[in-house]
Amino acid sequence: MKKFGLGVLLGFLASWAVAFAATSAGHDGAFWNKLNLSAKDGYVSGYSDAMKVSVAQLDSLTIAANMFHWKGAPKIIHETMRQLSTADMTPDQIVKRLDSLYANQKYSELDLGEALQVLTMRAHETAVPAVATPPRMK
């Protein structure tokens, strides 16, 4: 019985140690603001590379959607591809936009991945068309 109790205690301590060691540092505004320009460029380049791989994987999902006749899948997949792609912005532009985003204190807790997605969506936004004047009644 003592060995069992000791085993439970050691198991609990080991799991606590692993859980404590696994806590990750948040990649938020505070993290971003501590990075130098070179590290920011590297982070953005790595993120862009990862998103290229993710977008390439969505191509295989498109094939499956066509094969299984999933309604609405092409629209959803296209929108997801558009939101993941950072091809419309250069790394310098992304770094400058992240710097300006995280300069605002209310965005400081926003995760870097989420912030990059917000910037990507903003880059894809189109200008709101001018409101047409209604035709006059005769």
N, C-alpha and C positions, 0 to 999 in steps of 0.2 A: 504494500500500500504506500509505503514511503517513496518507493521508486516512481510510482505512478504520479503522486503529488509533485515530486521533484520534476518529472517530465512535463507535467502541465505548467508548472511555474517557469521552466526553461523555455517551453514553447511560447508562453505568453510574453516573456521578456524578448525572445527572438523576434516575434511578430511586431512587438512595439518598436524594437530597434529598427526593423526594416521599414515600418510605416513612418517613423520619425526621419529616417535617412531619405525616404522617397519624396518628402515634401519638396516641391520644385519652386524655384524663384519665379515670381510672376513677370511675364514679359509685357509690361504695361508702360505708361508714360514715364514713370520714374526710371525704369530700366532703360528706356530709349534715350532719355536726356543724359544718362551717365555715359553713353557710348560716344566714342570719338567719331569723326567723319569716316574714317576708313572702316571701322566696325559697322557703322550704319550702312555703308555701301555694300559690305559683305553680307549683312543680314538681308537687305533688300534683294541682292542678287541670288542668294540662297532661296529666299521665298519665291522669287520669280521662277527659278528652275523647278522648284517643287510644284508650283502651279502648272507649269508646262506639262509635267508628267501627269498630273491629275486630269488636265484637259484631254491629254492623249488617252487616258483610261476611259473617259466618257465616250470616246468613239466606239469602244466595244459595247458600251451600254446602249448606244444608238442602234447597233446591229441587233442586239437582243430585243430591243423595243420593237423594231421592225418585224422581227421573226415572230414575236408573240402578240403583235397587233395591239400594243398598249396605246390606248387613246390619250392624247395630250402629252405623251412622252417627248416627242420632238420639240415641242415648245418649252417644256420644263428643262430638258437637257441643253437646249440652245441658251436659255437664260442662265443656267448654271455655268456653262462654258464662258459666257460673256462676263459673269461676275468674278470668275476665277482668273481670267486673263489679265495680265498687267502689260500686255504688248503695246497698248496705246500710250504708255508713259515710259520715259527713260528712268533709270535708277536715280539720277540726280533730281528729277522732278518729284519722284516718290519721296526721297529723303526730305526735300524742302517742304512738301505738303505734310509729311508726318511731323516735322519740326513745328510747323505752324499749327497743326491740330493739337499737339501736346503742349504748345505754349498756353493754350486755354486750360485752366485748372479743372474745369468740369469734365474734360476728357482724359484726365490723368490716369484713371483707373481702367480705361478701355484697353483691352488686350490688343497686342500688336497685330495679330492675325485678323481680328475684327476691324481694327482701324484700317488695315490694308484693304479689306473688302469694302469698307465704306468709301475709301478713296477711289477704288476701282469703279464702284457704282456711280460715284459722282462724275468720274471722267467720262462715263458712257451716257450721262444724262444729256438730253438735247434741250435746246432752248424752247421755252413755251411759245407756241405759235401765237401771233397777234390775234386778238379777238376780232373776228370779222363783224362788220356792222350789219345788222339785220336789214333785209330788203324792205324798202318803203312800200307801204300799201298804196294802191292807186285809187 
